[in-house]
Amino acid sequence: MTTLYGLTQCSTCRKALTWLQRHGIEHRFVDYRDHPVAPATLKQWATAVGGFEKLVNRTGMTWRNLPDARKQPGSDAEWTLLIREYPALVRRPVVVVADGAVSLGFSDALFKRLFAT
């Protein structure tokens, strides 16, 4: 089953959920603000997408409002602590398909490729 991780109030996550429903794709949604993601899972996601630098949205207000000293985590542990404190830093949505593959973001074209519809 596909799991979509994101924030309930995120418009992009809502669009992704609507797309999955419209295409009849079985899924579940996890709001990672309400249900924090384990550090080991964050590391798996980061590895799958090319590192924490790609997992974290550096264009959003949450990132821009961080003190400069917090914007240069030096280890995976520091990244996971930062994300635990600021879950909105993770690009949304994170999509984990049944085979464990991880994808970030939403677009119609991306989801068509991901779900081969």
C-alpha positions as a printed Julia matrix, in Angstrom:
117×3 Matrix{Float64}:
  0.0    0.0     0.0
  1.16   3.53   -0.73
  1.78   5.83    2.23
  1.72   9.55    1.77
  3.49  11.54    4.5
  2.85  15.24    4.84
  0.92  17.89    6.69
 -2.87  18.0     6.8
 -2.95  21.72    6.03
 -0.54  21.5     3.09
 -2.29  22.27   -0.2
  0.16  20.13   -2.18
 -0.56  17.15    0.09
 -4.3   17.68   -0.39
 -3.8   17.72   -4.18
 -1.8   14.49   -3.98
 -4.48  12.82   -1.85
 -7.19  13.91   -4.28
 -5.16  12.49   -7.19
 -4.73   9.13   -5.42
 -8.45   8.95   -4.59
 -9.49   9.92   -8.11
 -7.27   7.2    -9.58
 -8.43   4.56   -7.1
 -5.02   3.99   -5.57
 -5.16   2.47   -2.11
 -3.23   4.64    0.3
 -2.95   5.96    3.79
 -1.98   9.43    4.95
  0.32  10.2     7.87
  0.57  13.75    9.18
  4.15  13.84   10.4
  3.47  16.78   12.67
  0.98  14.65   14.63
  2.94  11.41   14.17
  6.67  12.25   14.05
  8.76  10.09   11.77
 11.44   7.97   13.43
 15.03   9.11   12.87
 15.87   5.81   11.14
 13.02   6.38    8.67
 14.19   9.94    7.98
 17.66   8.56    7.24
 16.15   5.97    4.87
 14.22   8.67    3.05
 17.3   10.89    2.82
 19.35   8.03    1.41
 16.63   7.2    -1.11
 16.33  10.78   -2.42
 20.01  11.73   -2.42
 20.64  13.15    1.04
 19.07  15.38    3.65
 19.79  18.4     1.46
 17.24  17.06   -1.04
 14.77  15.89    1.62
 14.59  19.35    3.2
 12.75  22.21    1.52
 15.2   25.13    1.6
 12.83  27.52   -0.17
 10.05  27.53    2.43
  9.45  30.01    5.2
 10.37  27.49    7.89
 13.9   27.18    6.48
 14.26  30.9     5.83
 13.23  31.7     9.4
 15.8   29.38   10.97
 18.79  31.0    12.64
 21.84  30.74   10.36
 23.58  28.49   12.88
 20.83  25.86   12.46
 21.08  25.81    8.67
 24.29  23.79    8.57
 23.7   20.46   10.31
 26.93  18.5    10.37
 25.56  14.97   10.75
 22.53  12.79   10.16
 21.73  13.06   13.87
 21.69  16.87   13.65
 19.45  16.74   10.58
 16.99  14.42   12.3
 16.9   16.63   15.39
 16.25  19.68   13.22
 13.43  17.91   11.39
 11.95  16.67   14.66
 11.86  20.26   15.89
 10.61  21.64   12.54
  8.66  18.92   10.69
  7.55  21.41    8.02
 11.14  21.37    6.71
 10.53  18.07    4.9
  9.48  18.45    1.25
  5.87  17.49    0.82
  4.51  15.04    0.28
  6.84  12.13    0.86
  5.39   9.16   -1.0
  6.43   5.64   -0.09
  5.06   3.04   -2.48
  4.48  -0.64   -1.71
  7.99  -1.71   -2.83
  9.56   0.88   -0.5
 10.58   3.38   -3.18
 10.49   6.98   -1.96
  9.39  10.01   -3.96
  9.13  13.69   -3.04
  6.55  16.22   -4.11
  3.48  16.09   -6.29
  2.66  16.76   -9.89
  0.26  15.0   -12.21
  3.15  13.87  -14.41
  5.18  12.57  -11.45
  2.26  10.57  -10.06
  1.4    9.17  -13.5
  4.98   7.87  -13.77
  5.06   6.67  -10.15
  1.78   4.78  -10.44
  1.98   4.0   -14.18
 -1.58   5.12  -14.91
